[in-house]
Amino acid sequence: MTDQNIEAIKQSTTYRRKDGTETSYYKVSGAELLPERITIIKLISNNTCHISRLSDHKITCHLWGKFKKNEVSILKLHHPYHLRTNIWKIDSYSSFIGYGILGLSNESGKIDRNSVTGDLIVLHSETTDWHFITIHYFSGSAMNVLDIMEHLFKSETLI
């Protein structure tokens, strides 16, 4: 996947952690794809992490979200309008929190293996406390995770 293709499909949203909380984030700017409020839970210990299908990528956190009735998004498909993913860390891209592949509520209201979209998200924070997190969204690009991570890493180092 070329850098131009990656930039053409990238949509970014920035979230700010709600004061007084460790896990609640509210959208402050960006694309209208993900819910206004999301939950991101950091894992404390890597000892309990599972290994992903891609070599040795470990889970660094979990992301959950629920669309409100008044929110509009192409991802808001089936009641109760939930989305969820594990976020996997790639050690060679340590400036990024990690990546995930979105799962959405299916017709029966559950998220299972069959409700995974193939849409890739990449989480980035400029600080270790994750007060602000930018989520880059790439529709249908789960199979291009390494190309996309390399592109984002190169773009970050040019700034």
N, C-alpha and C positions, 0 to 999 in steps of 0.2 A: 504494500500500500504506500503510495507516494505521500510526501509531506503536504502537497496541495490537496489531495483527496482527504487527508485527515483534517486539515483546516476547514475544508468545505462542509464536513459533517459535524464538526465539533460545536456543541452548545454548552455554555458554562453558566453556573449559578453559584453565588456566594451566600453562605449561611454564617450567622453569628450565634455563638452560644448564649443562651438566656442567662442573665446574671443570677447567681445563686444556685445554678444547677451544674451538673457534670455531663448531662446527656442530651438536653433539649436544645435544638437549634432552630432558628427562624430565618427565613429567606430575607436577604437585604437587597439583592440585585440579581439580574440575569434572566436566563431563559425561563419560560413558563411551562416547564415540563414536570418537574418534581413537586411534591406537596410543599405548601408554605412552611410547615413545621415537620421536622424529622427528628429521629432519635438516633444517636450514635453512641454505642457503648464500647469503650476501649477494653481490650482484654489485658488483664494484669500480668499473667504469666504465659510464656510461650510453651510451657510444659503441657498444657491442656489443648493446644492447637491441633487441628487436623491438617493433614497434608493435602494440597490440591492435586488435581489431575496434571497440572503443569509443574513437573519436577518437585522442587522443595519450597514452594510458596506457602507460607503459614498465615493463618487467620490472625489479623491484628485487631479487628473490631467487627461489630455487627451494625447494620443500618436498617432502620424501620421507618415507614412513613404511612400516613393515611390521608387521603384526599378528603377535604370537607365537601359538603353538598354544593357549595357555591363555587368551588374551584373547577377550572376547565383545563383539561390536558388530554393529549392523545393516549396517555398511559392510564387514564381513569376509565377502566372498561367494565368491571364487574363488582357489584356490591360485595363486601364492605369497602372496596377501593383501597386495599392495602398494597404496599410494595415492600420488598425485603431482599436483603443480600448479605452475605458475608463479605468482608473486605480482606483481600489477600495481599500480603506484603511481598515485594520483590526486593531482596537485599541490595541488588546492584543499582536500584533506583531509590536510595534511602531518603531522598528529599521528599518523596511522596508517601502518603499514608498507605496507599495501596489501590487495588482495583476490585470491582465486583461485577457480577452479571445479574441484572434485575430479574426478580420474580414478582409477578402480579397476581392479584386475586383472580381465580378462574370462575367459570360459570357457577360452581357450587360454593363460591366464596372462600376457597382455600388456596394456599400457595403450596404447590408441590413440584416435583421434577418436570411435569408437563406444562407448568405455567411460567417457565423460564423464558424470557423474551429473546435472548441473544444480544440484548443491548448492554453495552459496556459503560461503566462509570469509573472514573479515576478521581480519587480524593487527594487534595493537596492542601497543606497548611504551611505558612511561612514560619510558624512558631511551634515549639514542642507542646505547648498547652492547648493547641487546637482551638483557640478562641474564635478564629475565623477559619472556615473551611470552604474551599472552592471545589465544586463537583463538576467535572468535565463529562459530558454525556455524548456517546457515540452510538447511534442507532445501528443495530444489527452487526456490530463490529467485535463481538466476543472472540472470534477466531483470530483477530489481529492485535491482541493485547500487547504483544512484545513490540511490534512496529509502532503502535500508538504510544507506549511508554517511552520508547526511544525518542520519538518525535517531541513529546512533551518535555523530556529531560533536556534535549538539545535546545528547545525553545527557551526553557528556564535559564540555562547557562548563558544565553545570548543577551538576556536582559541586564 
